[in-house]
Amino acid sequence: MKKIGKVVVRTRKHPNELVDSKFLDLINREVGEYAGAHVPESITEAAYFMQAAQVCYNEATRKEMPRSARKEIIESKISKLVLSKDLLENARKQEMLSTSETKS
C-alpha cells in the first residue's frame, strides 16, 4: 500500500502488454510539467508525484465491472435451506404429536 499525503492508496503492477502507452505518456508529461513548476524538495515529495500519476492512470483506465449476482444467489440458497429446515422441523413435530396421540 502506498500513501499520498494522508490517504493510503493501493497501486498494482500492470503487465506491459496491458498498459495504454499513449495515455501513460500523457500522464507522465503532465506530472513532469508539474514537477518542473513545483520542484520536489525531497524524495518523499517526488514519490508522491509518482504515486499521484499511478492513481491517475488506475482511475482513468479502470473498467467498471457489472455487479455480480453472486451475493443474491447465495442468499437465495440460504433462504431455501432455512425453509427446508423449518419444514423438516414442523414435520418432526407433527410426527411426534401423531405418535403421542396414538399412544394415548
C-alpha positions in Angstrom: 0.0 0.0 0.0 1.2 3.5 -0.8 0.5 6.8 0.9 -0.4 10.0 -0.9 -0.4 12.7 1.8 -2.6 11.2 4.5 -4.5 8.9 2.1 -3.4 5.3 1.7 -3.7 4.1 -1.9 -3.1 0.6 -3.2 -1.3 0.6 -6.5 -0.8 -2.5 -8.6 1.7 -3.6 -11.3 0.4 -3.8 -14.8 1.9 -6.1 -17.5 3.5 -4.1 -20.4 1.1 -5.6 -22.9 -1.9 -4.2 -21.0 -0.6 -0.7 -20.5 -2.1 2.1 -22.6 1.2 3.7 -23.5 -0.3 6.8 -25.1 -2.3 7.6 -22.1 0.6 6.8 -19.8 2.8 9.2 -21.8 0.2 12.0 -21.4 0.1 11.4 -17.7 3.9 11.4 -17.5 4.1 14.6 -19.5 1.7 16.3 -17.1 3.5 15.1 -14.0 6.8 16.2 -15.5 5.4 19.7 -16.1 4.0 19.9 -12.6 7.3 18.7 -11.1 9.1 21.3 -13.2 6.9 24.1 -11.9 6.8 22.7 -8.3 10.2 21.2 -7.8 10.0 18.5 -5.1 12.1 19.3 -2.0 12.6 15.7 -1.0 12.5 12.1 -2.4 9.2 11.7 -0.5 7.6 14.6 -2.4 8.9 13.1 -5.7 7.4 9.7 -4.7 4.1 11.5 -4.1 4.2 12.8 -7.6 4.8 9.3 -9.0 2.0 7.8 -6.8 -0.4 10.5 -8.0 0.4 9.5 -11.6 -0.2 5.9 -10.8 -3.5 6.7 -9.1 -4.5 8.9 -12.1 -3.7 6.1 -14.5 -5.6 3.4 -12.4 -8.6 5.6 -12.1 -8.7 6.6 -15.8 -8.2 3.1 -17.1 -10.4 1.3 -14.6 -13.2 -0.6 -16.1 -16.5 -0.8 -14.3 -17.4 -4.4 -13.6 -21.0 -5.4 -13.7 -22.4 -6.1 -10.2 -22.2 -9.8 -9.5 -25.3 -11.7 -8.7 -23.2 -14.0 -6.5 -24.5 -12.5 -3.3 -28.1 -12.8 -4.3 -27.6 -16.4 -5.4 -26.0 -17.3 -2.1 -28.8 -15.5 -0.1 -31.4 -17.3 -2.2 -29.8 -20.7 -1.4 -29.6 -19.9 2.3 -33.2 -18.9 2.4 -34.2 -22.1 0.6 -32.2 -24.2 3.1 -33.7 -22.3 6.1 -37.2 -23.0 4.7 -36.4 -26.7 4.2 -35.1 -26.9 7.8 -38.3 -25.3 9.1 -40.4 -27.7 7.1 -38.4 -30.7 8.4 -38.8 -29.4 12.0 -42.5 -28.9 11.5 -42.9 -32.4 10.0 -41.0 -33.9 13.0 -43.2 -32.1 15.5 -46.3 -33.3 13.6 -44.9 -36.8 13.7 -44.2 -36.6 17.4 -47.8 -35.3 18.0 -49.4 -38.0 16.0 -47.4 -40.8 17.7 -48.2 -39.4 21.1 -51.9 -39.3 20.2 -52.0 -42.9 19.1 -50.3 -44.0 22.3 -53.0 -42.3 24.4 
